[in-house]
């Protein structure tokens, strides 16, 4: 819980999940300061869940280089009022050649691992199924 007047994102958990040789890094709504602190300890991961919906306060170049993911997943609402994901985050990911899977474009994202690494699939909600 953030102190009164504080930022709850500063308390966001950064979690590395590993199964065999496959790793997924979940960053919640961590700010770049929290990400860089985590990068000093952990890092390299096959999949990165991009922090804070791709906000400009996340995903600094040094962090992305430390993680070096094979895919970055951005969980973000379509036409959200915050303008997420921000262009500078998308530009950094593109510059590093990191493929991006976005929920606003592809719906739910499913990542599976095989002997060649992670593969991702998108699933758009079909209203007639509900």
MIVOVO-966992 format. One record per atom (N, C-alpha, C): residue in one letter; x, y, z. Coordinates in pm, whole numbers, plus 32768, in hexadecimal, padded with zeros to 4 digits. Each point is the difference from the previous one (the first is absolute). Layout:
<recs>
AXYZ/...
</recs>
This chain:
<recs>
X80547F8A8000/X7FAC80768000/X8058807C8000/X7FE6805C7FAA/X804D807B7FF8/X7FDB805C8074/X8064804C802E/X7FE480628068/X7FA6806B7FC5/X7FBB804A805A/X7FA7806A7FD3/X804F80607FA7/X7FCC80187F89/X804280577FA1/X806A7FB87FAE/X801A7F81801F/X80667FB47FB7/X7FC77FC17F83/X80517FB07FC1/X7FDB7FBE7F84/X7FFC7F6A8019/X7F8B7FC47FF5/X7FF27F708017/X80547FAF7FA0/X802080377F8B/X80527FB77FA0/X808C7FE58036/X802E8052805F/X80837FEB803C/X80047F818054/X7F8C7FC98020/X7FF77F84804D/X7FE47F887FA7/X800580127F7F/X7FDF7F957FA4/X80677F908006/X7FCF7F858001/X80597F8C8003/X803A7FE67F76/X807E7FD97FFE/X80427FD17F86/X801F7F6E801A/X7FC77FA77FAF/X80087F6F8019/X80397FB97F86/X80667FAF8017/X80397FAC7F98/X7FCD7F738015/X7FBB7FCA7F9B/X7FCA7F798007/X80527FA97FA1/X80357F928034/X80537FA77FAE/X7FC97F738006/X80037FBD7F8D/X7FDC7F747FF7/X80647FC17FA1/X805B7FB18038/X806E7FCD7FAF/X805680747FD4/X801980097F7E/X8053806D7FCB/X7FAE807A7FD6/X7F7C7FF58005/X7FA8806C7FD3/X7FE2805F8073/X800380847FE1/X7FE880658067/X7FA1806B7FCC/X7FAA8030805C/X7FA5806D7FE5/X80138067806F/X8010807F7FDB/X8010806B8061/X7F8180548002/X7FC080028075/X7F84804C8015/X8023807C8050/X7FDF80757FCB/X802D807C803E/X7F918056803C/X7F847FD37FFB/X7F9480508039/X7FFF808C7FC9/X7FF680618058/X8002808D7FD9/X808080448030/X806B7FB48008/X807F80368032/X803080767FAC/X803B80608044/X803D80717FBA/X808B7FD67FD1/X803E80527FAB/X80857FDF7FCE/X80657FF38071/X7FF0804D806A/X805C7FF68073/X7FFA7F75803F/X7F887FCC8012/X7FED7F7A8039/X80357F967F9F/X7FE480117F7F/X80317FA17F9C/X80987FF88001/X804280738003/X809280027FFD/X803B7FC1807E/X7FBF80138073/X802F7FBE807A/X7FF47F697FF2/X7F927FD17FC5/X7FED7F707FEA/X80657FCC7F9B/X801D804E7F99/X805C7FD57F97/X808C7FE88036/X80238046806A/X80847FEE803D/X800C7F788042/X7F8E7FC28020/X80017F828049/X7FDF7F867FAB/X7F9D80087FAA/X7FC67F897FC2/X80397FD87F7A/X7FDF80207FA4/X7FAC80227F91/X80007FA67F88/X802D80077F97/X7FE67FB77F84/X7F7F7FAD8007/X7FAC80157F9E/X7F7F7FBC7FFE/X7FD27FEF7F70/X7FBB7F927FE6/X7FCC7FE77F79/X7F8C805B7FDE/X7FAB801A8064/X7F8880517FEE/X8000806F8067/X7FE180797FD5/X7FF28072805A/X7F7180327FF7/X7FBB80068072/X7F7F80478006/X80278090801A/X7FF180567F9C/X802A808B8008/X7FB880468072/X804E8049804E/X7FCB80438077/X7F9F80717FDE/X7FA080108057/X7FA480728001/X7FC3801D7F77/X7FD77F967FBB/X7FB7800B7F81/X804F80497F93/X80868003800F/X805380457F9F/X800A80968019/X7FEF8027807E/X800B808D8025/X808E80337FEC/X800D80827FE8/X8084803D7FED/X80557FF9807E/X7FC47FDF8073/X804C7FF3807D/X803A7F758011/X7FFB7FAF7F96/X80337F778009/X80567FDD7F88/X803F7F8B8007/X80447FC47F8E/X806F80567FC6/X8059802D8058/X8076804A7FD2/X805A7FA37FAF/X805380397FAC/X80587FB37FA8/X80597FA08050/X803C802F806E/X80597FAA8050/X7FB57F868036/X7F8580148029/X7FAF7F918033/X7FE27F9C7F90/X7FD480317F8F/X7FDF7FA77F90/X807A7FB27FD1/X807580407FFF/X807B7FBA7FDB/X80237F948066/X7FEA801C8081/X801E7F9E8068/X7FA47F877FF8/X7F8280177FE1/X7F9E7F927FF7/X80137FB47F7D/X801280497F93/X80157FC77F7B/X7F977F967FDD/X7F7F80268008/X7F977F9C7FE6/X7FF37FDC7F6D/X7FC87F8A7FE8/X7FE27FD47F78/X7F7980367FD3/X7FAD8029805F/X7F7F80417FE3/X7FDB80578077/X7FC380727FE3/X7FCC805A8067/X7F6880027FF2/X7FBA7FEA806F/X7F6E80018001/X7FD380818044/X7FA9804B7FBD/X7FCA807A803A/X7F6B7FEA8017/X7FD98002807F/X7F747FF58026/X7FC7808D800A/X7FA880217FA2/X7FCE808A7FF7/X7F7680027FBF/X7FAB80578034/X7F7B800E7FC8/X800280507F7F/X7FA87FDD7FA5/X7FF680467F82/X7FCC808E8017/X803C80627FBD/X7FD8808C8009/X7FF880328090/X80607FD78054/X7FFE802A808D/X80208094800C/X7FD0803D8069/X800D80928011/X808E802D8022/X80587FA3801E/X808A80228024/X805E7FFF7F88/X7FD07FCF7F8E/X80547FF87F89/X80677F918005/X7FE77F9C8055/X805B7F8E800A/X7FEB7FA27F89/X80667FBF7FD1/X808C80118025/X8038807F7FC0/X805F803D8044/X803A807B7FCD/X80657FE37F91/X8007805D7FA2/X80557FEE7F89/X80927FE38024/X803580448066/X808E7FEE801F/X801F7F71802D/X7FA27FC08043/X80147F74802A/X7FFD7FA67F84/X7FA080157FA9/X7FF87FB17F85/X807C80147FA9/X8033807A7FFC/X8079801C7FB2/X807A7FB9803A/X800B7FFB8085/X80717FB9803D/X7FF97F6B7FE2/X7F897FC7800A/X7FEE7F717FE2/X80237FE47F6E/X7FD280557FA6/X801E7FEE7F72/X8096800E7FE6/X803F8063803D/X809080177FEE/X80507F848027/X7FD57FBC806C/X80457F89802F/X7FD47F817FB7/X7FA1800C7FA4/X7FD27F8D7FB3/X7FAC7F9F8051/X7FBC80328067/X7FAE7FAB8057/X7F7180007FC9/X7FCD7F8C7FD6/X7F767FF97FD1/X7F9F80228071/X7F90803E7FDC/X7F9E802C8063/X7F797FC07FE4/X7FC27FCB8069/X7F777FCE7FFB/X7FAC805B805A/X7F95803B7FC9/X7FAF80628049/X7F717FD1800D/X7FC8800E8077/X7F757FD58014/X7F9D805E7FBD/X8023807F7FEC/X7FA3805B7FBD/X7FF37FE07F6C/X80637FBF7FC8/X7FFC7FDC7F73/X7FD77F6F7FE9/X802B7FA58059/X7FE97F737FE8/X7FA67FBB8063/X7FCE80478064/X7FB07FBF8068/X805A7FBA8063/X7FCD7F998040/X804E7FB58063/X807B7FC37FBD/X806F80018048/X807D7FCA7FCC/X80227F80804B/X801A7F957FB6/X80287F80803B/X808F7FE57FD2/X80577FE48061/X808B7FE07FE0/X80187F6F8025/X80397FB57FA4/X80257F74801A/X80947FEF7FDE/X803D7F9F803E/X808E7FE57FE9/X80117F767FC3/X805B7FF87FA0/X80297F7D7FCD/X809980017FF8/X80397F9E7FBE/X80927FF57FFD/X804380757FB8/X7FB4804C7FB2/X803B80717FB7/X7FEC80868049/X7FB77FFF806E/X7FEA807C804A/X7F6D80248008/X7FE3807D8027/X7F7380278010/X7FBB801A7F7B/X7F827FDD7FFC/X7FA880207F8F/X7F84803F803E/X7FC980637FBC/X7F8B80428039/X7F8E80027F9C/X7F8A7FFF8037/X7F857FFF7FB3/X7FA38068803C/X7FAE803D7FAE/X7F9F80618033/X7F737FC97FE9/X7FAA8026805B/X7F757FD37FFC/X7FA580778018/X7FB680267F9A/X7FA1806F800B/X7F7E7FC88038/X7FC880448061/X7F807FD7803C/X7F9480027F94/X7FB37F977FF9/X7F927FFB7F9F/X7F7E800A804E/X7FBC80707FF2/X7F8A801D804F/X7F927F967FF3/X7FF27FC17F8E/X7F957F9E7FF0/X80187F808050/X80757FF5803E/X801E7F8B8053/X7FD580168091/X7FD6807A8023/X7FDF801F808B/X7F6E80288011/
</recs>
